[in-house]
Amino acid sequence: MCKEILIDVHEMQPPEPMDVVMKGLDNLNQGEYIKMIHRMQPHPLYDVLLDNGFRYKVTNGEYGFDIYIWFAKDKKTGEFVKSQI
């Protein structure tokens, strides 16, 4: 089973959400994924993720959007995340 790292930034003001998620990405390990809760879609983050070897999936959430982030090379975690949402 994969481990979820929850990062709730829905009450934060920019640029704090980007800072928080970037720190989370620095600490992410194989077999883990981030679930980021955000009140809006952080479009600048998406290019950063793709350019740095991550993949993501966005769904509608209770507070706006739930953004799931994992390593692109971690196929098992990517499949797990997609099966859970």
GUFITI-74446 format. One record per residue: x, y, z of N, C-alpha, C, O in turn; chain; residue in one letter. Coordinates in steps of 0.1 Angstrom, whole numbers. Each point is the difference from the previous one (the first is absolute). Layout:
N
{nc1:X; nc2:Y; nc3:Z; cac1:X; cac2:Y; cac3:Z; cc1:X; cc2:Y; cc3:Z; oc1:X; oc2:Y; oc3:Z; chain:A; res:A}
...
! end
This chain:
85
{nc1:8; nc2:-12; nc3:0; cac1:-8; cac2:12; cac3:0; cc1:9; cc2:13; cc3:0; oc1:11; oc2:0; oc3:6; chain:A; res:M}
{nc1:-16; nc2:10; nc3:-12; cac1:7; cac2:12; cac3:-2; cc1:-3; cc2:9; cc3:12; oc1:-11; oc2:0; oc3:6; chain:A; res:C}
{nc1:20; nc2:9; nc3:-3; cac1:-2; cac2:9; cac3:12; cc1:-4; cc2:14; cc3:-5; oc1:6; oc2:6; oc3:-9; chain:A; res:K}
{nc1:-17; nc2:-1; nc3:14; cac1:-5; cac2:14; cac3:-3; cc1:6; cc2:10; cc3:9; oc1:1; oc2:-2; oc3:12; chain:A; res:E}
{nc1:4; nc2:13; nc3:-18; cac1:5; cac2:12; cac3:8; cc1:-10; cc2:11; cc3:-3; oc1:-1; oc2:5; oc3:-11; chain:A; res:I}
{nc1:-6; nc2:-1; nc3:21; cac1:-11; cac2:10; cac3:-1; cc1:6; cc2:14; cc3:2; oc1:7; oc2:3; oc3:10; chain:A; res:L}
{nc1:-9; nc2:6; nc3:-20; cac1:4; cac2:14; cac3:1; cc1:-12; cc2:8; cc3:-2; oc1:-5; oc2:1; oc3:-12; chain:A; res:I}
{nc1:0; nc2:6; nc3:22; cac1:-13; cac2:8; cac3:-1; cc1:5; cc2:15; cc3:0; oc1:4; oc2:5; oc3:10; chain:A; res:D}
{nc1:-6; nc2:1; nc3:-22; cac1:4; cac2:14; cac3:-2; cc1:-12; cc2:8; cc3:-3; oc1:1; oc2:12; oc3:-4; chain:A; res:V}
{nc1:-13; nc2:-17; nc3:5; cac1:-12; cac2:7; cac3:-5; cc1:-3; cc2:14; cc3:7; oc1:-7; oc2:8; oc3:-5; chain:A; res:H}
{nc1:13; nc2:-6; nc3:17; cac1:-2; cac2:13; cac3:7; cc1:12; cc2:9; cc3:-1; oc1:0; oc2:11; oc3:5; chain:A; res:E}
{nc1:11; nc2:-16; nc3:-12; cac1:12; cac2:8; cac3:-2; cc1:-1; cc2:10; cc3:-11; oc1:-7; oc2:-2; oc3:-10; chain:A; res:M}
{nc1:15; nc2:13; nc3:11; cac1:1; cac2:10; cac3:-11; cc1:13; cc2:-2; cc3:-8; oc1:10; oc2:-5; oc3:6; chain:A; res:Q}
{nc1:-11; nc2:7; nc3:-19; cac1:13; cac2:-1; cac3:-8; cc1:11; cc2:9; cc3:6; oc1:-3; oc2:11; oc3:5; chain:A; res:P}
{nc1:15; nc2:-15; nc3:-6; cac1:5; cac2:-12; cac3:-6; cc1:2; cc2:-12; cc3:10; oc1:7; oc2:-10; oc3:-4; chain:A; res:P}
{nc1:-13; nc2:11; nc3:15; cac1:2; cac2:-10; cac3:11; cc1:-3; cc2:-14; cc3:-5; oc1:7; oc2:-10; oc3:3; chain:A; res:E}
{nc1:-19; nc2:8; nc3:-10; cac1:-3; cac2:-14; cac3:-5; cc1:12; cc2:-6; cc3:-9; oc1:3; oc2:-12; oc3:2; chain:A; res:P}
{nc1:2; nc2:20; nc3:-10; cac1:11; cac2:-5; cac3:-9; cc1:12; cc2:-4; cc3:8; oc1:6; oc2:-10; oc3:-2; chain:A; res:M}
{nc1:-2; nc2:19; nc3:12; cac1:11; cac2:-3; cac3:9; cc1:-2; cc2:-13; cc3:8; oc1:9; oc2:-8; oc3:1; chain:A; res:D}
{nc1:-21; nc2:6; nc3:4; cac1:-3; cac2:-12; cac3:8; cc1:1; cc2:-13; cc3:-9; oc1:6; oc2:-9; oc3:5; chain:A; res:V}
{nc1:-12; nc2:10; nc3:-16; cac1:0; cac2:-12; cac3:-9; cc1:14; cc2:-3; cc3:-5; oc1:3; oc2:-12; oc3:-1; chain:A; res:V}
{nc1:5; nc2:22; nc3:-2; cac1:13; cac2:-3; cac3:-4; cc1:9; cc2:-6; cc3:10; oc1:8; oc2:-9; oc3:-2; chain:A; res:M}
{nc1:-10; nc2:13; nc3:15; cac1:7; cac2:-7; cac3:11; cc1:-5; cc2:-15; cc3:1; oc1:8; oc2:-9; oc3:3; chain:A; res:K}
{nc1:-21; nc2:7; nc3:-5; cac1:-5; cac2:-13; cac3:1; cc1:6; cc2:-9; cc3:-11; oc1:2; oc2:-12; oc3:2; chain:A; res:G}
{nc1:-1; nc2:18; nc3:-14; cac1:6; cac2:-8; cac3:-11; cc1:15; cc2:-3; cc3:3; oc1:4; oc2:-11; oc3:-4; chain:A; res:L}
{nc1:3; nc2:19; nc3:10; cac1:14; cac2:-2; cac3:4; cc1:1; cc2:-13; cc3:9; oc1:10; oc2:-7; oc3:0; chain:A; res:D}
{nc1:-20; nc2:5; nc3:8; cac1:0; cac2:-11; cac3:10; cc1:-8; cc2:-12; cc3:-5; oc1:0; oc2:-10; oc3:7; chain:A; res:N}
{nc1:-5; nc2:10; nc3:-19; cac1:-8; cac2:-11; cac3:-5; cc1:9; cc2:-12; cc3:-4; oc1:10; oc2:2; oc3:-6; chain:A; res:L}
{nc1:-14; nc2:-14; nc3:10; cac1:7; cac2:-12; cac3:-3; cc1:-8; cc2:-9; cc3:-9; oc1:-12; oc2:1; oc3:-2; chain:A; res:N}
{nc1:19; nc2:-11; nc3:-4; cac1:-7; cac2:-10; cac3:-8; cc1:-10; cc2:-7; cc3:8; oc1:2; oc2:-3; oc3:12; chain:A; res:Q}
{nc1:-14; nc2:1; nc3:-18; cac1:-11; cac2:-6; cac3:7; cc1:-9; cc2:9; cc3:8; oc1:-9; oc2:-4; oc3:7; chain:A; res:G}
{nc1:12; nc2:17; nc3:-8; cac1:-8; cac2:11; cac3:6; cc1:-6; cc2:9; cc3:-10; oc1:6; oc2:1; oc3:-11; chain:A; res:E}
{nc1:-17; nc2:5; nc3:15; cac1:-6; cac2:11; cac3:-9; cc1:-5; cc2:11; cc3:9; oc1:-3; oc2:-2; oc3:12; chain:A; res:Y}
{nc1:2; nc2:13; nc3:-18; cac1:-6; cac2:12; cac3:7; cc1:-14; cc2:2; cc3:-4; oc1:-3; oc2:-1; oc3:-12; chain:A; res:I}
{nc1:-6; nc2:3; nc3:22; cac1:-13; cac2:5; cac3:-3; cc1:0; cc2:14; cc3:5; oc1:0; oc2:3; oc3:12; chain:A; res:K}
{nc1:-1; nc2:7; nc3:-22; cac1:0; cac2:14; cac3:4; cc1:-14; cc2:5; cc3:-1; oc1:-7; oc2:-2; oc3:-11; chain:A; res:M}
{nc1:2; nc2:8; nc3:21; cac1:-14; cac2:6; cac3:0; cc1:2; cc2:15; cc3:-2; oc1:6; oc2:7; oc3:8; chain:A; res:I}
{nc1:-12; nc2:-2; nc3:-18; cac1:1; cac2:14; cac3:-5; cc1:-13; cc2:6; cc3:-4; oc1:-9; oc2:-8; oc3:-5; chain:A; res:H}
{nc1:7; nc2:20; nc3:8; cac1:-13; cac2:6; cac3:-4; cc1:-1; cc2:4; cc3:-14; oc1:-11; oc2:3; oc3:-6; chain:A; res:R}
{nc1:23; nc2:-3; nc3:-1; cac1:0; cac2:4; cac3:-14; cc1:10; cc2:-9; cc3:-7; oc1:9; oc2:-7; oc3:7; chain:A; res:M}
{nc1:-9; nc2:6; nc3:-20; cac1:10; cac2:-7; cac3:-7; cc1:13; cc2:7; cc3:-2; oc1:0; oc2:11; oc3:-5; chain:A; res:Q}
{nc1:11; nc2:-16; nc3:11; cac1:13; cac2:7; cac3:-1; cc1:7; cc2:-3; cc3:-13; oc1:10; oc2:-8; oc3:-1; chain:A; res:P}
{nc1:-15; nc2:14; nc3:-10; cac1:5; cac2:-3; cac3:-14; cc1:16; cc2:1; cc3:-1; oc1:5; oc2:-8; oc3:-7; chain:A; res:H}
{nc1:1; nc2:18; nc3:13; cac1:15; cac2:0; cac3:-1; cc1:7; cc2:-12; cc3:6; oc1:10; oc2:-4; oc3:-5; chain:A; res:P}
{nc1:-16; nc2:-2; nc3:15; cac1:5; cac2:-12; cac3:6; cc1:1; cc2:-12; cc3:-10; oc1:9; oc2:-8; oc3:0; chain:A; res:L}
{nc1:-19; nc2:7; nc3:-9; cac1:-1; cac2:-11; cac3:-9; cc1:12; cc2:-2; cc3:-9; oc1:5; oc2:-11; oc3:-2; chain:A; res:Y}
{nc1:-1; nc2:22; nc3:-4; cac1:12; cac2:0; cac3:-9; cc1:13; cc2:-4; cc3:8; oc1:8; oc2:-7; oc3:-4; chain:A; res:D}
{nc1:-7; nc2:13; nc3:16; cac1:11; cac2:-4; cac3:9; cc1:0; cc2:-15; cc3:3; oc1:11; oc2:-6; oc3:-1; chain:A; res:V}
{nc1:-22; nc2:1; nc3:4; cac1:-1; cac2:-15; cac3:2; cc1:5; cc2:-8; cc3:-12; oc1:8; oc2:-8; oc3:2; chain:A; res:L}
{nc1:-14; nc2:11; nc3:-13; cac1:4; cac2:-7; cac3:-12; cc1:14; cc2:1; cc3:-4; oc1:7; oc2:-9; oc3:-4; chain:A; res:L}
{nc1:-1; nc2:21; nc3:6; cac1:14; cac2:3; cac3:-4; cc1:10; cc2:-7; cc3:10; oc1:11; oc2:-1; oc3:-3; chain:A; res:D}
{nc1:-16; nc2:-3; nc3:15; cac1:9; cac2:-6; cac3:10; cc1:-3; cc2:-14; cc3:3; oc1:3; oc2:-5; oc3:11; chain:A; res:N}
{nc1:-10; nc2:-2; nc3:-20; cac1:-1; cac2:-15; cac3:2; cc1:-12; cc2:-4; cc3:8; oc1:1; oc2:-11; oc3:6; chain:A; res:G}
{nc1:-11; nc2:19; nc3:-5; cac1:-12; cac2:-4; cac3:8; cc1:-12; cc2:-1; cc3:-10; oc1:0; oc2:6; oc3:-11; chain:A; res:F}
{nc1:-10; nc2:-13; nc3:16; cac1:-13; cac2:0; cac3:-7; cc1:-11; cc2:5; cc3:11; oc1:3; oc2:-1; oc3:12; chain:A; res:R}
{nc1:-14; nc2:5; nc3:-18; cac1:-11; cac2:4; cac3:9; cc1:-13; cc2:-3; cc3:-5; oc1:-2; oc2:-2; oc3:-12; chain:A; res:Y}
{nc1:-8; nc2:2; nc3:20; cac1:-14; cac2:-2; cac3:-3; cc1:-8; cc2:10; cc3:8; oc1:2; oc2:1; oc3:12; chain:A; res:K}
{nc1:-12; nc2:6; nc3:-18; cac1:-8; cac2:10; cac3:7; cc1:-14; cc2:-5; cc3:1; oc1:-6; oc2:-4; oc3:-11; chain:A; res:V}
{nc1:-1; nc2:5; nc3:22; cac1:-14; cac2:-3; cac3:2; cc1:-6; cc2:11; cc3:8; oc1:6; oc2:8; oc3:7; chain:A; res:T}
{nc1:-20; nc2:-7; nc3:-9; cac1:-7; cac2:9; cac3:8; cc1:0; cc2:-5; cc3:15; oc1:-2; oc2:-12; oc3:2; chain:A; res:N}
{nc1:4; nc2:21; nc3:7; cac1:0; cac2:-4; cac3:14; cc1:-9; cc2:9; cc3:9; oc1:-7; oc2:9; oc3:-5; chain:A; res:G}
{nc1:7; nc2:-12; nc3:17; cac1:-9; cac2:7; cac3:10; cc1:3; cc2:15; cc3:1; oc1:-9; oc2:8; oc3:1; chain:A; res:E}
{nc1:22; nc2:-5; nc3:-2; cac1:3; cac2:15; cac3:1; cc1:5; cc2:6; cc3:-13; oc1:5; oc2:11; oc3:0; chain:A; res:Y}
{nc1:-8; nc2:-18; nc3:-11; cac1:4; cac2:5; cac3:-13; cc1:6; cc2:-11; cc3:-9; oc1:-8; oc2:-7; oc3:-7; chain:A; res:G}
{nc1:21; nc2:4; nc3:9; cac1:6; cac2:-10; cac3:-9; cc1:10; cc2:-9; cc3:9; oc1:6; oc2:5; oc3:9; chain:A; res:F}
{nc1:-6; nc2:-17; nc3:-12; cac1:10; cac2:-10; cac3:5; cc1:9; cc2:-3; cc3:-11; oc1:-3; oc2:-5; oc3:-10; chain:A; res:D}
{nc1:16; nc2:7; nc3:13; cac1:11; cac2:-2; cac3:-10; cc1:9; cc2:-11; cc3:5; oc1:6; oc2:2; oc3:11; chain:A; res:I}
{nc1:-6; nc2:-13; nc3:-18; cac1:8; cac2:-11; cac3:4; cc1:13; cc2:0; cc3:-8; oc1:0; oc2:2; oc3:-13; chain:A; res:Y}
{nc1:12; nc2:-3; nc3:19; cac1:13; cac2:1; cac3:-6; cc1:8; cc2:-12; cc3:4; oc1:1; oc2:-4; oc3:11; chain:A; res:I}
{nc1:6; nc2:-2; nc3:-22; cac1:9; cac2:-11; cac3:3; cc1:11; cc2:1; cc3:-10; oc1:0; oc2:7; oc3:-10; chain:A; res:W}
{nc1:11; nc2:-15; nc3:12; cac1:11; cac2:-1; cac3:-9; cc1:-5; cc2:-7; cc3:-13; oc1:-7; oc2:-10; oc3:0; chain:A; res:F}
{nc1:11; nc2:16; nc3:-12; cac1:-4; cac2:-6; cac3:-13; cc1:6; cc2:-14; cc3:-1; oc1:-7; oc2:-9; oc3:-6; chain:A; res:A}
{nc1:19; nc2:6; nc3:11; cac1:6; cac2:-13; cac3:-1; cc1:-6; cc2:-10; cc3:9; oc1:2; oc2:-12; oc3:-1; chain:A; res:K}
{nc1:-10; nc2:16; nc3:11; cac1:-7; cac2:-9; cac3:9; cc1:-13; cc2:-4; cc3:-5; oc1:-11; oc2:5; oc3:4; chain:A; res:D}
{nc1:11; nc2:-15; nc3:-13; cac1:-12; cac2:-4; cac3:-7; cc1:-10; cc2:-6; cc3:10; oc1:-12; oc2:2; oc3:-1; chain:A; res:K}
{nc1:17; nc2:-10; nc3:11; cac1:-9; cac2:-6; cac3:9; cc1:-8; cc2:10; cc3:8; oc1:-12; oc2:-2; oc3:2; chain:A; res:K}
{nc1:18; nc2:12; nc3:3; cac1:-6; cac2:11; cac3:8; cc1:-10; cc2:7; cc3:-10; oc1:-11; oc2:3; oc3:5; chain:A; res:T}
{nc1:15; nc2:0; nc3:-17; cac1:-9; cac2:7; cac3:-9; cc1:-13; cc2:-8; cc3:-3; oc1:-11; oc2:5; oc3:0; chain:A; res:G}
{nc1:13; nc2:-18; nc3:-2; cac1:-12; cac2:-9; cac3:-2; cc1:-9; cc2:0; cc3:13; oc1:-12; oc2:0; oc3:-1; chain:A; res:E}
{nc1:19; nc2:-1; nc3:13; cac1:-8; cac2:0; cac3:12; cc1:-8; cc2:13; cc3:1; oc1:-12; oc2:-1; oc3:3; chain:A; res:F}
{nc1:18; nc2:12; nc3:-5; cac1:-7; cac2:13; cac3:2; cc1:-12; cc2:1; cc3:-10; oc1:-11; oc2:3; oc3:4; chain:A; res:V}
{nc1:13; nc2:-7; nc3:-16; cac1:-10; cac2:1; cac3:-10; cc1:-12; cc2:-10; cc3:3; oc1:-11; oc2:3; oc3:-3; chain:A; res:K}
{nc1:14; nc2:-14; nc3:10; cac1:-10; cac2:-9; cac3:4; cc1:-8; cc2:4; cc3:12; oc1:-11; oc2:-4; oc3:2; chain:A; res:S}
{nc1:16; nc2:14; nc3:5; cac1:-6; cac2:5; cac3:13; cc1:-9; cc2:12; cc3:-3; oc1:-8; oc2:3; oc3:9; chain:A; res:Q}
{nc1:10; nc2:4; nc3:-20; cac1:-8; cac2:12; cac3:-2; cc1:-10; cc2:-1; cc3:-12; oc1:-7; oc2:9; oc3:-3; chain:A; res:I}
! end
